[in-house]
Amino acid sequence: AKKSLENLIASFIIFFDKPFITGDTLKVNAISGTVERIGLRSTRIRTLDKTLVIIPNKQMVDSVVDNWTMRTHLRAEIRLSFSLNTQTHVTANFISSVKNMLGNKTEISSSSVYFTDLNKHGIQVMIEYFAPSISYDDFNQLNEEVNISLKELMDEKDIHFSSDFIFNQ
C-alpha cells in the first residue's frame, strides 16, 4: 500500500509540475525514449529500440529526468586526432576552413573549432556546434553533412588521423 500511495502522490507531482508530458522524448536513468502515457502509478516510455518500458512514477520523480524535447539547441562535438606529421600551417588552414564551413551553414547557430592539445598521440582538434532545436532526423542529416565536409577537407589537405583517433559526437 505504501508503494502505491507513493506512486499516486508522484503522479500528482508529475501532473502539476509537468517536467514532461505525453509525446516528450527524454532520458531517465539509463532509459531513453518517448513518453507514451502517464498513469496514476507509472509512466510508459517507448525506447529508441521500440521497447515499452514501464517506470513507477515515484522513480520518475526521484530520478534526474533529461527532457530532450525542452532543449533549446542540439549540440554536436567532434574530436579529431591528426598525425604528428601534419604541418602546423596545414592544421591552422584546416581549422580556418572548418570555421568557414560551419559559419556558412544556416542550420548552425554557433560553433567553435580549436587546436586543443599536442601530445605524443597526435594533434587534437575539437569541433563543437549548436543547432536550434530541430528534429533528430534533421540533426542527424546535418551531422552527416558536416562529417562529409570534414572528411573532404582532410582529403584536400592530405591530413591523416593519428593511430589513437578519437571520435565522439
C-alpha positions as CSV (number, residue, x, y, z in Angstrom):
1,A,0.0,0.0,0.0
2,K,2.9,2.3,0.8
3,K,4.4,2.0,-2.7
4,S,1.1,2.5,-4.4
5,L,0.5,5.7,-2.3
6,E,4.0,6.9,-3.1
7,N,3.4,6.4,-6.9
8,L,0.0,8.1,-6.7
9,I,1.5,11.1,-4.9
10,A,4.3,11.1,-7.5
11,S,1.7,11.1,-10.3
12,F,0.2,14.3,-8.9
13,I,3.6,15.9,-8.8
14,I,4.1,15.0,-12.5
15,F,0.7,16.3,-13.4
16,F,1.1,19.6,-11.6
17,D,4.8,20.3,-12.2
18,K,4.8,19.0,-15.8
19,P,8.5,18.1,-16.0
20,F,7.4,16.1,-19.1
21,I,4.2,15.4,-21.0
22,T,3.0,12.7,-23.3
23,G,5.0,12.8,-26.5
24,D,8.2,14.2,-25.0
25,T,11.5,12.5,-25.7
26,L,13.5,12.1,-22.5
27,K,16.2,10.2,-20.7
28,V,15.7,8.9,-17.2
29,N,18.4,6.7,-15.6
30,A,19.6,4.6,-18.5
31,I,16.3,4.7,-20.4
32,S,15.8,7.0,-23.4
33,G,12.6,7.2,-25.3
34,T,9.3,8.9,-25.9
35,V,6.6,9.2,-23.2
36,E,3.5,7.3,-24.4
37,R,1.4,7.5,-21.3
38,I,1.4,8.9,-17.8
39,G,-0.8,7.0,-15.5
40,L,-1.6,7.1,-11.8
41,R,1.0,4.5,-10.9
42,S,3.6,4.6,-13.7
43,T,4.9,6.2,-16.9
44,R,5.2,4.3,-20.1
45,I,8.2,5.1,-22.3
46,R,8.8,3.7,-25.8
47,T,12.6,3.3,-26.1
48,L,14.6,4.1,-29.2
49,D,14.7,0.3,-29.7
50,K,10.9,0.4,-29.7
51,T,10.6,-1.5,-26.4
52,L,7.9,-0.4,-24.0
53,V,9.3,0.4,-20.5
54,I,7.1,1.0,-17.6
55,I,8.6,3.1,-14.8
56,P,6.9,3.7,-11.5
57,N,6.1,7.4,-11.0
58,K,8.0,7.6,-7.7
59,Q,11.1,6.6,-9.6
60,M,10.3,9.2,-12.3
61,V,10.0,11.9,-9.6
62,D,13.1,10.8,-7.7
63,S,15.4,10.5,-10.7
64,V,17.1,13.1,-12.9
65,V,15.0,13.4,-16.0
66,D,16.7,14.9,-19.1
67,N,13.8,16.2,-21.2
68,W,15.2,16.3,-24.7
69,T,12.1,17.9,-26.1
70,M,12.6,21.0,-24.0
71,R,16.2,21.6,-25.2
72,T,16.6,25.0,-26.9
73,H,19.6,23.7,-29.0
74,L,21.2,20.4,-30.0
75,R,24.9,20.1,-29.6
76,A,27.4,18.1,-31.6
77,E,31.0,17.6,-30.6
78,I,33.7,16.1,-32.8
79,R,37.2,15.4,-31.6
80,L,39.8,14.7,-34.2
81,S,43.3,13.5,-33.7
82,F,45.8,14.1,-36.5
83,S,49.1,12.5,-37.2
84,L,52.1,14.4,-35.7
85,N,53.5,14.6,-39.2
86,T,50.7,17.2,-40.1
87,Q,52.5,20.5,-40.6
88,T,51.4,23.4,-38.4
89,H,50.3,25.7,-41.3
90,V,48.1,22.8,-42.7
91,T,46.5,22.4,-39.3
92,A,45.9,26.1,-39.0
93,N,44.5,26.2,-42.5
94,F,42.2,23.2,-41.7
95,I,40.8,24.9,-38.6
96,S,40.2,28.1,-40.6
97,S,38.4,26.2,-43.3
98,V,36.2,24.3,-40.8
99,K,35.2,27.6,-39.1
100,N,34.2,29.0,-42.5
101,M,32.3,25.8,-43.4
102,L,30.4,25.8,-40.2
103,G,29.7,29.6,-40.4
104,N,28.2,29.1,-43.8
105,K,25.6,26.5,-42.6
106,T,22.4,28.3,-41.8
107,E,21.2,25.4,-39.6
108,I,24.1,26.1,-37.2
109,S,23.6,28.9,-34.6
110,S,27.1,28.9,-33.1
111,S,30.3,26.9,-33.4
112,S,33.9,26.7,-32.2
113,V,36.9,25.0,-33.5
114,Y,40.2,24.8,-31.5
115,F,43.6,23.1,-31.6
116,T,43.1,21.7,-28.1
117,D,46.2,19.6,-27.4
118,L,49.5,18.4,-28.8
119,N,50.9,15.2,-27.3
120,K,52.7,12.0,-28.3
121,H,49.4,10.7,-29.7
122,G,48.9,13.5,-32.2
123,I,47.4,16.9,-32.8
124,Q,44.0,17.2,-31.2
125,V,41.3,19.4,-32.8
126,M,37.9,19.9,-31.1
127,I,34.9,21.0,-33.1
128,E,31.6,21.9,-31.4
129,Y,28.4,23.3,-32.9
130,F,24.9,24.0,-31.9
131,A,21.7,23.9,-34.0
132,P,18.3,25.3,-32.9
133,S,16.0,22.5,-31.7
134,I,15.2,20.6,-34.9
135,S,14.0,17.0,-35.4
136,Y,16.6,14.3,-34.7
137,D,16.4,13.2,-38.3
138,D,17.3,16.7,-39.5
139,F,20.0,16.9,-36.8
140,N,21.5,13.6,-38.0
141,Q,21.4,14.8,-41.6
142,L,23.2,18.0,-40.5
143,N,25.8,15.8,-38.7
144,E,26.3,13.7,-41.8
145,E,26.8,16.8,-44.0
146,V,29.3,18.2,-41.5
147,N,31.2,14.9,-41.3
148,I,31.4,14.6,-45.0
149,S,32.7,18.1,-45.3
150,L,35.3,17.4,-42.7
151,K,36.5,14.3,-44.5
152,E,36.6,16.2,-47.8
153,L,38.7,19.0,-46.1
154,M,41.0,16.3,-44.7
155,D,41.4,14.7,-48.1
156,E,42.0,18.0,-49.8
157,K,44.7,19.0,-47.3
158,D,46.2,15.4,-47.1
159,I,45.6,15.2,-43.3
160,H,45.7,11.8,-41.7
161,F,44.4,10.5,-38.4
162,S,46.8,9.6,-35.7
163,S,46.7,5.9,-34.7
164,D,44.9,6.9,-31.5
165,F,42.0,8.6,-33.3
166,I,39.1,9.6,-31.1
167,F,35.6,10.4,-32.5
168,N,32.7,11.4,-30.2
169,Q,29.5,13.0,-31.1
